[in-house]
């Protein structure tokens, strides 16, 4: 994933620690992620409610949001975030 977020203004990763617990793996640390993505400005969230609040607090004027997942962000209400961005 090295440099894949290099052009993002506010690169963010959400990691659900339960995934690692279920797999019996250690949770990837922030330092490991920053090095893997080669992105010092990378923000990492391990709590879906903190991620949601962060997204709701951002000024979305003249900004875009791209969310990609192999899951559902622990049930974050994407419509609620989208409604705030659109308004």
QUIVEN-V848142 format. One line per field, one symbol per residue. psi: psi as a letter, one per 30 degrees, with the letter a starting at -180 (. if undefined). A space follows every 10 residues. Layout:
psi: ???
This chain:
psi: gkgfgefkei kkkkkjfeee eefhlkkkle eeeeeefhif gkkkkfjfee eeeeeffkkg jgllkkkklg bghhgkjeee eeeeee.
